[in-house]
Amino acid sequence: MLYTVYGWYLACMNLLAFSLCGADKLKARRNRWRIPERTLFGVSGLGGAWGFLIGMMLFRHKTKHRSFQILIPLFSVLWLLLTGWIVWQRYF
């Protein structure tokens, strides 16, 4: 049960991060109010890093910002390690 909740949590956070990345890119193109960077980092740090990383590549958004070049892949690796550790604890 706990592992199912964890999986759904990560899926929702990654979908949210991907959506926010796309929405922010669209707003940037239209010169409209933007999503704050701390919100983007927050969602990524709370589990949506892979979704945001895919969004960065697909939408070519925030790819030139050094902070995004460093933190988003770092968050991705950290969540991968955490997920690997959780799977290891469950099955081994």
C-alpha positions as CSV (number, residue, x, y, z in Angstrom):
1,M,0.0,0.0,0.0
2,L,2.7,2.5,1.0
3,Y,4.7,1.7,-2.2
4,T,1.6,2.3,-4.3
5,V,1.0,5.7,-2.6
6,Y,4.7,6.6,-3.2
7,G,4.4,5.6,-6.9
8,W,1.2,7.7,-7.4
9,Y,2.9,10.6,-5.5
10,L,5.9,10.6,-7.9
11,A,3.7,10.2,-10.9
12,C,1.5,13.2,-9.9
13,M,4.5,15.4,-9.0
14,N,6.2,14.7,-12.3
15,L,3.1,15.4,-14.3
16,L,2.6,18.6,-12.4
17,A,6.3,19.6,-12.9
18,F,6.0,18.8,-16.7
19,S,2.8,20.8,-16.9
20,L,4.3,23.8,-15.1
21,C,7.3,23.8,-17.4
22,G,5.1,23.8,-20.5
23,A,2.8,26.5,-19.0
24,D,5.7,28.7,-18.0
25,K,7.2,28.4,-21.5
26,L,3.8,29.3,-23.1
27,K,3.5,32.3,-20.8
28,A,7.0,33.4,-21.6
29,R,6.2,33.4,-25.3
30,R,3.1,35.5,-24.8
31,N,4.8,38.0,-22.4
32,R,2.4,37.1,-19.6
33,W,2.7,36.6,-15.8
34,R,5.3,33.8,-15.2
35,I,5.4,31.0,-12.7
36,P,8.0,31.9,-10.0
37,E,11.3,30.0,-10.2
38,R,11.1,29.0,-6.6
39,T,7.8,27.3,-7.4
40,L,9.4,25.4,-10.3
41,F,12.3,24.4,-8.0
42,G,10.0,23.5,-5.2
43,V,7.9,21.1,-7.3
44,S,11.0,19.6,-8.8
45,G,12.6,19.1,-5.4
46,L,9.5,17.5,-4.0
47,G,9.5,14.8,-6.5
48,G,8.8,16.3,-9.9
49,A,12.4,16.5,-11.1
50,W,12.2,14.0,-13.9
51,G,9.0,15.5,-15.3
52,F,10.6,19.0,-15.2
53,L,13.8,17.7,-16.8
54,I,11.8,16.1,-19.6
55,G,9.8,19.4,-20.0
56,M,13.1,21.4,-20.1
57,M,14.3,19.3,-23.0
58,L,11.0,19.1,-24.8
59,F,10.0,22.7,-24.5
60,R,13.6,24.0,-24.5
61,H,12.7,26.0,-21.4
62,K,15.2,27.2,-18.7
63,T,18.0,25.3,-20.4
64,K,20.4,28.3,-20.4
65,H,19.9,29.1,-16.7
66,R,22.8,27.8,-14.8
67,S,20.7,27.1,-11.6
68,F,18.3,24.9,-13.6
69,Q,21.2,23.2,-15.4
70,I,22.6,22.1,-12.0
71,L,19.7,21.7,-9.6
72,I,17.1,19.9,-11.8
73,P,19.5,17.0,-12.7
74,L,20.7,17.0,-9.1
75,F,17.1,16.6,-7.9
76,S,16.6,13.9,-10.5
77,V,19.6,11.9,-9.2
78,L,18.5,12.3,-5.6
79,W,15.0,11.0,-6.3
80,L,16.4,8.2,-8.3
81,L,18.7,7.2,-5.4
82,L,15.8,7.5,-2.9
83,T,13.5,5.4,-5.1
84,G,16.3,2.8,-5.6
85,W,16.8,2.6,-1.9
86,I,13.0,2.2,-1.3
87,V,12.8,-0.6,-3.9
88,W,15.9,-2.2,-2.4
89,Q,14.3,-2.2,1.1
90,R,11.1,-3.7,-0.3
91,Y,12.5,-6.5,-2.3
92,F,16.0,-7.3,-0.9
